[in-house]
Amino acid sequence: MVFDFTVVLRGYERTQVDKVLNPALEALDSTDAWRRAAARDSLRDSAFDTVLRGYDRAQVDAAIDALRQALDSPVPGDDFRSTLGSVLRILQPTDQLIIDEVRRLRELADRHHL
C-alpha cells in the first residue's frame, strides 16, 4: 500500500500522520502477529492535530481504515492459535489459555450487560 495524500488548507499534521502510518505499513509486510497487533492498536488509538496545510482528513481516515482491515486479515502461514493469541494478547497461546481468556471476557461483558 502506498498513500499519496492531498495537502489541504486544514488537514491532519503531516509528520504525526507519517509517524503512525509508516510503522503500520512496515508491520503489514511482517508475519509477526504481535507486531501487526501493535500496529493495529496504534492506528486505533491515533489522533492528529488539525493544522494549516495538512493531509486531507478524509483520505487519512480512509487509509487508516484500510490499514486496520489489512492488519486484521490472517497472515499466510499463520496458524489460528497464533492469531487468536495476538488478538487476546497471550504471549504463549495454548488452547486452554485462549478458552480461559474468552470465558473471562464473556463474564466481564455479562457483568456490564454488553
C-alpha positions in Angstrom: 0.0 0.0 0.0 1.2 3.4 -0.9 -0.6 6.6 0.1 -0.3 9.9 -1.6 -2.4 12.3 0.4 -3.5 15.7 -0.9 -2.3 18.7 1.2 -5.3 20.9 2.1 -5.8 24.2 3.8 -6.9 22.5 7.1 -5.8 18.9 7.4 -4.0 16.5 9.7 -0.5 17.4 10.7 1.7 15.6 8.2 4.6 14.4 10.5 2.1 13.0 13.0 0.3 11.0 10.3 3.6 9.7 8.8 4.8 8.7 12.3 1.7 6.5 12.7 1.3 5.2 9.2 4.9 4.2 8.4 5.2 1.6 11.2 1.8 0.2 10.2 2.9 -0.2 6.6 6.0 -2.0 7.7 4.0 -4.2 10.0 1.7 -5.1 7.1 4.7 -6.8 5.4 5.5 -8.7 8.6 4.4 -12.2 9.6 4.8 -11.3 13.3 1.3 -11.4 14.7 2.4 -9.2 17.7 3.9 -6.5 15.5 0.7 -6.5 13.4 -1.5 -6.3 16.5 0.6 -3.4 18.0 0.4 -1.5 14.7 -3.4 -2.1 14.6 -3.7 -0.8 18.1 -1.6 2.3 17.3 -3.8 3.1 14.3 -7.0 2.6 16.5 -5.6 5.0 19.2 -4.2 7.6 16.8 -5.3 11.2 16.9 -3.9 14.0 14.8 -3.8 17.8 15.2 -5.6 19.8 12.5 -3.2 22.4 11.0 -2.9 24.6 8.0 -1.6 22.7 5.0 -2.0 19.3 6.4 -3.1 16.0 4.9 -6.7 15.7 3.7 -8.5 14.3 6.7 -11.0 12.1 4.8 -8.1 10.5 2.8 -6.1 9.8 6.0 -9.2 8.3 7.8 -9.9 6.1 4.8 -6.2 5.0 4.7 -6.3 4.1 8.4 -9.5 2.1 8.0 -7.9 0.2 5.1 -4.7 -0.5 7.0 -6.6 -1.7 10.1 -8.6 -4.0 7.9 -5.5 -5.3 6.2 -3.7 -5.8 9.5 -6.7 -7.8 10.8 -6.6 -10.2 7.9 -4.8 -13.5 8.5 -1.1 -13.8 7.6 -0.4 -16.6 5.1 1.1 -19.5 7.0 -0.1 -18.1 10.4 -2.0 -20.6 12.4 -5.3 -19.8 14.1 -3.9 -20.2 17.6 -1.2 -17.6 17.0 -3.8 -15.2 15.5 -6.2 -15.6 18.5 -3.2 -15.3 20.9 -2.2 -12.0 19.3 -5.8 -10.6 19.4 -6.2 -11.7 23.0 -2.6 -10.6 23.9 -1.5 -14.0 25.1 2.3 -14.4 24.7 2.4 -18.2 24.5 -1.1 -19.2 23.4 -2.4 -22.7 24.2 -5.9 -23.9 23.7 -6.6 -23.7 27.4 -5.3 -20.2 27.8 -7.4 -19.0 24.9 -10.5 -20.7 26.3 -9.8 -19.2 29.8 -9.4 -15.7 28.3 -12.6 -15.9 26.2 -14.5 -17.0 29.3 -13.1 -14.1 31.3 -14.1 -11.6 28.7 -17.6 -13.2 28.4 -18.0 -12.9 32.2 -16.9 -9.3 32.1 -19.3 -8.5 29.2 -22.1 -10.2 31.1 -21.4 -8.1 34.2 -21.6 -5.0 32.2 -24.6 -6.1 30.2 -22.8 -6.0 26.9 
